[in-house]
Amino acid sequence: MARPGILSRLPLLRLHARQPVWLRAGLAVLSLVLGAVTVIRPTTALDLLAVLLGVGMILTGVLELTGRADDDADADATGTRPWWMVVVALAWAAGGVFVLLWPGLTVRALAVVVGILLLISGALGVIGAFRRGSGWDARIADAAFGSSGLIFGVLALFWPDITLLVVAVVFGASLIMRGAADLWTLLRRRRDRRSRSDAAPRRRWGRTVLALGSLGLAVAVAVVTTPMREGSTVVDSFYAAPREIPATPGHLVRAEEFTRTVPAGAKGWRILYTTTGMDGEVRVASALVVVPLGAERGQRWPVVDWNHGTTGFAEHCAPSLQERPFWSGGMYILSKVIAQGWAMVAPDYIGLGTQGPHPYLIGEPSAHASLDAVRAAWELTEAQLSRNTVVWGHSQGGAAALWTGALGDAYAPRVPVRGVAALAPASDPPSLVEGVTEITGGSIFASFAFESFSSIYPDVTYADYIRPGAQTVVRAMAQRCLTDPGTVLSVLAAVGMSTDPDIFSQDPTTGPLGARLRGNTPPTDIGVPMFVGQGGADSVVPVHTQDGYVERLCRAGQTVDYRVYAGFEHAQVVEGYSPLVADLLAWTKARFEGRPADAGCQRSDL
């Protein structure tokens, strides 16, 4: 018999030979429990999740060093383990210690550590599948486990805003599978010893089945999530500003016919026009214009100036770029508008479609874009627009509509605004941003708002307001539109940063951010008749918040028709079946016809 080599005398390579059954069983149970906790609570606080993953990584290293309960075949005749298993084991243990001891650990760093270890473990596992002395069951299992590790490692490194959620669930599941396989093998071995102690060794296909299941899961996750890692639209050349543009705001730069989801009996265009940005400089913005067909000679269409609800912060989130451009911003009743014989001008705002940043929830540039879209649309002679204008807006656009009404006389006196209809408007930005993370999915709106304010106001910074563990997630979320496939997973990733969905390290209503939010609260001196429509069950803009704004309007002497629709949520209140729609159309028709609105403040609970 050949003498054992020097490797066979290294303690790390022979730990499995001295391991008692009770210790193997204990490690298997620990693996099961730790894996279950990690899978069940992947959205726990970052510090606790780091502890779970760190301990799990160390446990993985220990399991690799001591050997699986069914891996005697993986050792050679001297009882030594393959060197690559020891390398993998030490790497996992060292990674776990690093995660546990690094106090400033971030989400991204944790994902990178786990991702790199998954890649190393996966690569060595695939290589080890071709070693001599292994049965086909062990080879297939090692190759499958190794391949799944490679896939999840790539996802961990290149999908930062959802990485931790995926890694936690997958890593926890692997601990469960490892513990279950070891316990099953120990029980089977004990049974086999009692019943057929002299039987020849059999192939152990149980681990192989688990390995193939792990590979199938990895492939499925990679395939299913591919569209979730991509944006939904691409900004095209239409939105690029030419070298020379008109020197003043409110002028048409270019226009082309637009047909996507334009209703029958109407014609549409998309336009690029000049407006005034935050810096006071002339910028370009885009808009959609839709008019009824069949205008008689000399007939001009009254204009509904539609300010859309939230679609996102990134350039590709412009409603005019979406598959359903009007629906994406909350305009569900365009066909009804056209049936009334009215035109619609729908600005995308600055930074959506055109070069940003987009002033999300920032009042003045939003109003400028709204008023300038109407003025530029007048230059589209084929549209045959009248100067008669009523401003509508929902949510983000509701706030923009309020600002449009307040600034209209001073900024664009040639635009005769007959009234402002604000539908569930974001009338109190501090309260909105403070409370939005308390609702499901609210973190995505908070990410849009913070990216906007931090991009435009130099005194608002991530370091001051966003928790370190959430900064990567928030930045990534802000680059997705509400219609992007990956948005839901971005929200889950944000939830995963804490036991609650809050992304802020301090109260956003304090300090520079609080001051900027308060500075963008819509004014109360609108000066034209107002219609405020509010859903009674609105969880985004609660009724009590809207009540407060309307009370301030009333104290300022504003004419307001305030209607609260019981049972309707934030978006539901502007759906085609909502009773608000008929009320809004009737109110708007009266404004176009020049009928006076009832003076004072009126509230109707419907």
C-alpha positions in Angstrom: 0.0 0.0 0.0 1.3 3.5 -0.9 2.3 5.7 2.0 0.0 8.7 2.7 1.3 12.0 1.2 2.0 15.1 3.2 -1.4 16.5 2.5 -3.0 13.5 4.3 -1.3 14.7 7.5 -2.7 18.2 7.4 -5.5 18.6 10.1 -7.7 20.8 7.9 -7.8 18.0 5.3 -8.8 15.3 7.8 -11.4 17.0 10.0 -14.2 14.9 8.5 -12.5 11.7 9.5 -12.7 12.6 13.3 -16.2 14.0 13.3 -18.7 12.2 15.5 -22.3 11.6 14.3 -23.8 13.8 17.0 -21.7 16.8 15.8 -22.7 16.2 12.2 -26.3 16.1 13.2 -26.0 19.2 15.3 -24.4 21.2 12.4 -27.1 19.9 10.1 -29.9 21.1 12.5 -28.1 24.5 12.9 -27.9 24.8 9.2 -31.6 24.1 8.9 -32.6 26.6 11.5 -30.3 29.4 10.4 -31.4 28.9 6.8 -35.1 29.0 7.7 -34.7 32.3 9.7 -32.8 33.9 6.8 -35.4 32.8 4.2 -38.4 33.8 6.4 -36.9 37.2 7.3 -34.9 38.4 4.4 -36.3 41.9 4.9 -35.0 42.3 8.4 -32.7 45.2 9.5 -29.4 45.4 7.7 -27.3 44.9 10.8 -29.3 41.8 11.9 -29.3 40.4 8.3 -25.5 40.9 8.2 -25.2 38.8 11.4 -27.4 36.1 10.0 -25.4 36.0 6.7 -22.1 36.3 8.5 -22.9 33.4 10.9 -24.3 31.4 7.9 -21.1 32.0 5.9 -19.0 30.8 8.8 -21.2 27.7 9.2 -20.9 27.0 5.5 -17.1 27.1 5.9 -17.3 24.7 8.9 -19.5 22.3 7.0 -17.1 22.3 4.1 -14.2 21.7 6.4 -15.8 18.9 8.4 -17.4 17.3 5.3 -20.9 16.5 4.3 -22.6 13.6 6.0 -22.6 11.8 2.6 -19.2 12.8 1.2 -17.0 9.9 2.3 -16.6 9.2 -1.4 -15.1 12.7 -1.7 -12.1 11.7 0.3 -9.3 9.5 -1.0 -8.0 6.4 0.5 -5.9 8.3 3.0 -9.0 10.1 4.3 -7.9 13.5 3.0 -10.3 15.9 1.4 -9.7 17.6 -2.0 -7.7 20.8 -1.6 -10.3 22.9 -3.4 -12.9 22.1 -0.7 -10.6 23.4 2.0 -10.0 26.6 -0.1 -13.7 27.1 -0.4 -14.3 26.4 3.3 -11.6 28.9 4.4 -13.0 31.5 2.0 -16.5 31.2 3.4 -15.3 31.3 7.0 -13.1 34.4 6.3 -15.9 36.1 4.5 -18.2 35.5 7.4 -15.7 36.9 9.9 -15.3 40.0 7.7 -19.0 40.6 7.5 -19.4 40.3 11.3 -16.5 42.5 12.2 -16.9 45.3 9.7 -18.9 48.0 11.5 -19.5 50.2 8.5 -20.8 47.5 6.3 -23.1 48.7 3.5 -25.7 46.8 1.4 -23.4 46.9 -1.6 -20.4 45.7 0.3 -22.3 42.8 1.8 -23.7 41.8 -1.6 -20.2 42.0 -3.1 -18.7 39.8 -0.4 -21.4 37.1 -0.8 -21.3 37.4 -4.6 -17.5 36.9 -4.8 -17.7 33.9 -2.5 -20.5 32.4 -4.6 -18.4 32.9 -7.7 -15.3 31.3 -6.2 -17.2 28.4 -4.6 -19.1 27.9 -7.9 -16.0 27.9 -10.1 -14.1 25.5 -7.8 -17.2 23.3 -7.5 -17.5 23.0 -11.3 -13.7 22.3 -11.6 -13.9 19.7 -8.8 -16.7 17.8 -10.7 -14.0 16.5 -13.0 -11.7 15.1 -10.3 -10.7 11.5 -10.2 -12.3 9.0 -7.8 -15.8 10.5 -7.7 -18.9 8.7 -8.8 -21.3 10.2 -11.3 -23.7 11.2 -8.6 -21.1 13.3 -6.8 -19.8 14.8 -10.1 -23.3 15.9 -11.3 -24.1 17.3 -7.8 -20.8 19.3 -7.6 -21.3 20.6 -11.2 -24.9 21.6 -10.6 -24.2 23.3 -7.2 -21.2 25.0 -8.7 -23.1 26.3 -11.7 -25.9 27.7 -9.5 -23.3 29.4 -7.4 -21.8 31.1 -10.5 -25.3 32.3 -11.6 -26.2 33.7 -8.2 -22.8 35.3 -7.9 -23.2 37.2 -11.1 -26.7 38.4 -10.0 -25.3 39.5 -6.7 -22.5 41.6 -8.3 -24.4 43.2 -11.1 -27.9 43.7 -9.7 -27.2 46.0 -6.7 -30.7 47.2 -5.7 -32.2 43.7 -5.4 -29.1 41.8 -4.7 -29.4 41.5 -0.9 -32.9 40.2 -1.0 -32.0 37.5 -3.6 -28.8 36.6 -1.8 -30.5 36.3 1.5 -33.3 34.0 0.2 -31.0 31.9 -2.0 -28.3 31.6 0.6 -30.8 30.7 3.3 -32.4 28.1 1.0 -28.9 26.6 0.4 -28.4 26.2 4.1 -31.8 24.5 4.4 -31.0 22.1 1.6 -27.6 21.4 3.1 -29.0 20.7 6.5 -31.9 18.6 5.2 -29.6 16.5 3.0 -27.2 15.8 5.9 -29.9 14.8 8.3 -31.5 12.6 5.8 -28.2 10.9 5.0 -27.4 10.3 8.7 -30.8 8.7 9.3 -30.5 6.6 6.1 -27.0 5.5 7.1 -28.2 4.5 10.5 -31.0 2.5 9.0 -28.7 0.8 6.5 -26.3 -0.2 9.2 -29.1 -2.0 11.0 -30.6 -3.7 8.0 -27.7 -4.4 5.7 -24.4 -3.7 7.2 -22.5 -5.8 4.7 -24.2 -4.2 1.6 -22.0 -2.6 -1.0 -22.0 1.3 -1.1 -24.7 2.8 -3.2 -24.9 5.9 -5.2 -26.3 8.9 -3.3 -28.6 10.6 -5.7 -30.5 12.6 -3.1 -27.9 15.3 -3.0 -27.7 15.2 -6.8 -31.5 15.9 -7.0 -31.1 18.9 -4.6 -28.2 20.2 -6.7 -30.2 20.0 -9.9 -33.1 21.7 -8.2 -30.7 24.5 -7.1 -29.4 24.9 -10.7 -33.0 25.0 -12.0 -33.9 27.7 -9.5 -30.8 29.8 -10.4 -31.6 29.5 -14.1 -35.3 30.4 -13.5 -34.3 33.5 -11.4 -31.8 34.7 -14.1 -34.3 34.2 -16.9 -37.4 35.6 -15.2 -35.6 38.7 -13.8 -33.9 39.7 -17.0 -36.6 42.2 -18.0 -36.7 43.4 -14.4 -33.1 44.6 -14.7 -33.9 46.7 -17.7 -35.7 50.0 -18.3 -39.0 49.9 -20.1 -38.3 52.6 -22.7 -35.5 54.4 -24.5 -35.2 58.1 -25.0 -35.0 58.8 -28.8 -33.5 61.6 -30.8 -36.8 63.6 -30.9 -36.1 64.8 -27.3 -32.6 66.1 -27.9 -32.4 69.9 -28.0 -30.9 71.3 -31.3 -27.9 73.6 -31.2 -30.1 76.6 -31.6 -33.4 77.0 -29.8 -35.7 80.0 -29.4 -34.2 82.4 -26.8 -37.5 82.8 -24.9 -39.8 80.2 -23.3 -43.1 79.0 -24.7 -42.1 78.4 -28.3 -42.3 75.3 -30.5 -39.0 73.6 -31.4 -40.3 70.6 -33.3 -43.4 68.5 -33.7 -44.4 65.2 -35.2 -47.6 63.2 -35.5 -48.3 60.9 -32.5 -50.7 57.9 -32.7 -50.0 55.6 -29.8 -53.3 55.1 -27.9 -54.8 58.3 -29.3 -58.5 57.6 -29.3 -60.7 57.2 -32.4 -61.9 60.6 -33.7 -58.8 62.4 -32.6 -55.4 63.4 -33.8 -52.2 63.7 -31.8 -48.7 65.2 -31.9 -45.7 65.2 -29.7 -43.9 68.5 -29.4 -40.6 69.8 -28.2 -40.7 73.3 -26.8 -38.8 75.9 -24.7 -39.5 76.6 -21.1 -37.8 78.0 -18.0 -35.7 75.8 -15.8 -34.7 76.0 -12.1 -31.7 78.1 -13.0 -33.8 80.6 -15.0 -32.2 79.4 -18.2 -34.3 78.4 -21.3 -34.6 74.7 -21.4 -36.5 72.2 -23.6 -39.4 70.0 -22.5 -41.8 67.7 -24.4 -45.5 67.3 -24.4 -48.4 65.6 -26.2 -51.2 67.4 -28.0 -54.5 65.7 -28.9 -57.4 67.4 -30.6 -60.8 66.2 -31.9 -61.2 65.7 -35.6 -63.6 67.6 -37.8 -63.2 71.2 -36.8 -65.4 73.5 -38.8 -63.9 76.6 -40.4 -62.8 79.0 -37.7 -63.5 76.6 -34.9 -61.0 76.4 -32.1 -60.8 73.7 -29.4 -60.8 74.7 -25.7 -57.7 73.3 -24.0 -57.4 71.0 -21.0 -53.9 71.5 -19.7 -53.2 68.1 -18.2 -50.5 67.7 -15.6 -49.8 64.0 -15.1 -49.2 62.1 -11.9 -46.0 60.4 -11.0 -44.3 58.2 -13.6 -40.8 58.4 -12.4 -37.7 60.6 -12.1 -35.4 59.3 -14.9 -35.5 60.6 -18.5 -37.1 57.5 -20.0 -40.1 57.9 -17.6 -41.8 60.6 -19.8 -45.4 59.6 -20.4 -45.0 60.2 -24.1 -42.4 57.4 -24.2 -44.5 54.8 -22.4 -46.5 52.1 -24.1 -49.7 53.6 -22.7 -48.7 57.3 -22.5 -51.9 58.8 -21.1 -52.7 55.9 -18.8 -49.2 55.9 -17.3 -49.7 59.4 -15.9 -53.3 58.9 -14.6 -55.2 60.2 -17.7 -57.8 57.5 -18.0 -60.6 59.6 -19.6 -59.0 61.1 -22.7 -61.8 59.7 -24.9 -64.3 61.6 -22.7 -62.3 64.8 -23.1 -62.3 64.4 -26.8 -66.0 63.6 -26.9 -66.7 66.9 -25.1 -65.0 68.8 -28.0 -62.0 69.7 -26.0 -58.3 69.4 -26.8 -55.6 68.2 -24.4 -52.1 69.5 -24.0 -50.1 67.1 -21.7 -46.6 68.2 -20.7 -44.0 65.6 -19.8 -42.2 68.3 -17.6 -38.5 69.1 -17.7 -36.2 66.1 -17.4 -38.7 63.4 -18.5 -37.8 62.7 -22.1 -35.5 65.7 -22.2 -32.3 66.3 -20.3 -32.8 66.5 -16.5 -32.8 66.6 -13.7 -36.5 66.3 -13.4 -37.9 68.7 -10.8 -40.2 66.2 -9.1 -42.5 67.9 -6.6 -40.7 71.2 -7.2 -43.3 73.9 -8.0 -42.0 76.7 -10.2 -40.4 74.7 -13.1 -43.3 72.3 -13.2 -45.7 75.3 -13.6 -43.4 76.8 -16.2 -43.4 73.6 -18.2 -47.2 73.4 -18.0 -47.9 77.0 -19.1 -45.2 76.9 -21.8 -46.6 73.6 -23.3 -49.9 75.4 -23.9 -48.2 78.5 -25.5 -46.0 76.3 -27.7 -49.0 74.2 -28.8 -50.7 77.3 -30.1 -47.9 77.4 -32.7 -49.1 74.0 -34.0 -51.5 75.6 -36.4 -53.1 72.3 -37.5 -54.3 71.7 -34.0 -56.6 74.8 -34.1 -56.4 75.5 -30.4 -58.3 78.3 -28.6 -56.8 80.4 -25.8 -59.5 79.1 -23.5 -57.7 77.0 -20.9 -58.6 74.9 -17.8 -55.7 73.3 -15.9 -56.1 69.7 -14.6 -53.6 67.6 -12.6 -53.5 64.5 -10.5 -51.2 63.7 -7.5 -47.7 65.2 -8.5 -49.6 66.8 -11.4 -52.2 68.1 -8.9 -49.5 70.1 -7.2 -48.2 71.2 -10.6 -51.7 72.4 -11.5 -51.9 74.4 -8.3 -48.6 76.1 -9.0 -49.7 76.7 -12.6 -52.8 78.5 -11.5 -50.8 80.6 -8.9 -48.0 81.6 -11.4 -50.1 82.0 -14.5 -50.8 85.7 -14.4 -47.2 86.7 -13.7 -45.4 84.1 -15.9 -47.7 83.7 -18.9 -50.4 86.4 -18.8 -51.5 85.5 -22.4 -52.7 82.1 -21.2 -56.2 82.8 -19.9 -56.6 80.1 -17.2 -60.3 79.8 -16.4 -60.0 77.4 -13.6 -57.8 74.8 -11.8 -58.9 71.2 -11.1 -56.5 69.6 -8.6 -57.2 65.9 -8.1 -55.7 64.3 -5.0 -52.9 66.9 -5.3 -49.6 66.6 -3.4 -50.5 69.8 -1.6 -48.2 69.2 1.4 -44.8 67.9 0.3 -43.3 67.6 3.8 -46.2 65.5 5.0 -46.2 63.5 1.8 -42.5 62.6 1.9 -42.6 62.0 5.7 -45.5 59.6 5.5 -45.1 58.0 2.1 -42.6 55.4 3.3 -45.2 54.1 5.8 -47.3 52.7 2.9 -46.6 49.7 0.7 -44.5 50.8 -2.2 -44.1 54.3 -0.8 -40.3 54.1 -0.8 -40.3 54.4 -4.6 -42.0 57.8 -4.4 -39.6 58.8 -1.7 -36.7 57.9 -3.9 -38.0 60.0 -6.8 -38.5 63.0 -4.4 -35.1 62.7 -2.8 -33.2 62.2 -6.1 -35.0 65.3 -7.4 -34.2 67.5 -4.4 -30.6 66.3 -4.0 -29.9 66.8 -7.7 -31.3 70.3 -7.7 -30.5 71.7 -4.3 -26.8 71.4 -3.3 -27.6 71.5 0.5 -29.7 68.3 0.3 -27.3 65.3 0.4 -27.6 61.5 0.6 -25.0 61.5 3.5 -27.3 63.6 5.6 -30.7 62.0 5.0 -30.5 58.4 3.5 -29.3 55.5 5.7 -26.0 54.2 4.4 -27.4 50.7 3.9 -30.2 52.1 1.7 -28.3 54.6 -0.5 -27.5 52.1 -3.3 -31.1 50.9 -3.4 -32.5 54.4 -3.4 -30.3 55.6 -6.2 -31.2 52.5 -8.3 -34.9 52.9 -7.5 -34.9 56.5 -8.7 -33.7 55.4 -12.1 -36.7 53.2 -12.6 -40.2 54.2 -13.8 -43.4 53.1 -12.2 -44.1 51.0 -15.3 -40.7 49.3 -15.3 -40.9 45.5 -14.6 -38.2 45.7 -11.9 -39.9 48.4 -9.8 -41.7 46.0 -7.6 -38.5 44.2 -6.7 -36.8 47.6 -6.1 -39.5 48.3 -3.5 -38.9 44.8 -1.9 -35.2 45.6 -1.8 -35.9 48.9 0.0 -38.1 47.1 2.5 -35.3 44.7 2.9 -33.1 47.4 4.4 -35.1 47.7 7.5 -37.8 46.2 9.7 -39.9 49.1 8.5 -39.8 50.6 5.0 -38.2 53.9 6.1 -35.2 54.8 4.0 -34.3 58.0 5.9 -31.7 58.3 8.6 -33.3 61.4 10.0 -36.7 63.2 9.7 -36.9 64.5 6.1 -39.0 67.4 7.3 -36.1 68.9 9.2 -32.9 70.7 8.1 -32.3 71.7 4.5 -34.6 69.1 3.0 -37.4 70.1 5.2 -37.0 73.8 4.3 -36.9 72.9 0.6 -40.0 70.8 0.9 -41.9 73.6 2.7 -40.7 76.0 0.0 -42.4 73.9 -2.6 -45.8 73.8 -0.9 -48.4 75.1 -3.4 -49.5 78.7 -2.8 -53.0 79.6 -1.7 -53.4 82.7 -3.9 -54.6 80.8 -7.0 -56.9 83.6 -8.1 -59.2 81.4 -10.3 -62.0 79.0 -9.4 -60.8 75.7 -8.1 -62.1 72.1 -8.1 -60.3 69.9 -5.5 -61.2 66.2 -5.8 -60.1 63.8 -3.1 -60.5 60.0 -2.5 -61.8 59.3 0.9 -59.7 56.2 1.3 -56.5 57.8 -0.2 -53.4 56.3 1.5 -50.9 58.4 -0.4 -52.5 61.8 0.2 -54.7 61.3 3.2 -57.9 63.3 3.5 -56.8 65.1 6.7 -53.8 66.4 4.8 -56.0 67.7 2.0 -58.4 69.2 4.5 -55.6 71.2 5.9 -54.6 72.7 2.5 -58.2 73.5 1.6 -58.7 75.2 4.9 -55.7 77.5 4.1 -57.2 78.2 0.7 -60.5 79.2 2.3 -58.7 81.5 4.8 -57.0 83.1 1.8 -60.4 83.9 0.3 -60.1 81.4 -2.6 -63.1 80.0 -4.4 -63.0 76.3 -3.9 -65.3 73.4 -4.8 -63.9 70.6 -2.5 -65.4 67.1 -3.0 -64.4 64.0 -1.1 -65.4 60.6 -2.6 -65.8 58.0 0.1 -64.1 54.7 -0.4 -61.8 55.8 -3.3 -58.1 55.3 -3.2 -55.4 57.6 -4.7 -55.6 56.5 -8.3 -59.1 55.1 -8.2 -60.6 58.5 -7.8 -59.6 59.5 -11.4 -60.6 56.1 -13.0 -63.3 56.2 -15.6 -65.9 54.7 -13.3 -65.3 57.2 -10.5 -68.1 59.7 -9.8 -65.5 62.4 -9.8 -65.3 62.2 -13.6 -68.8 63.4 -14.3 -68.4 66.2 -11.7 -65.1 67.2 -13.2 -66.4 67.3 -16.7 -69.5 69.4 -15.7 -67.3 71.8 -13.7 -64.9 72.2 -16.6 -67.7 72.8 -19.1 -69.0 75.6 -16.9 -65.6 77.2 -16.8 -65.2 77.0 -20.7 -68.7 78.5 -21.1 -67.8 81.4 -18.8 -70.4 80.7 -16.2 -69.4 82.0 -12.8 -68.4 79.6 -10.0 -70.2 79.7 -6.7 -68.2 82.0 -4.5 -66.5 80.8 -1.3 -65.6 77.4 -0.1 -67.9 74.4 -0.5 -67.2 70.9 0.7 -69.2 67.9 -0.5 -68.7 64.4 1.0 -70.0 62.0 -1.6 
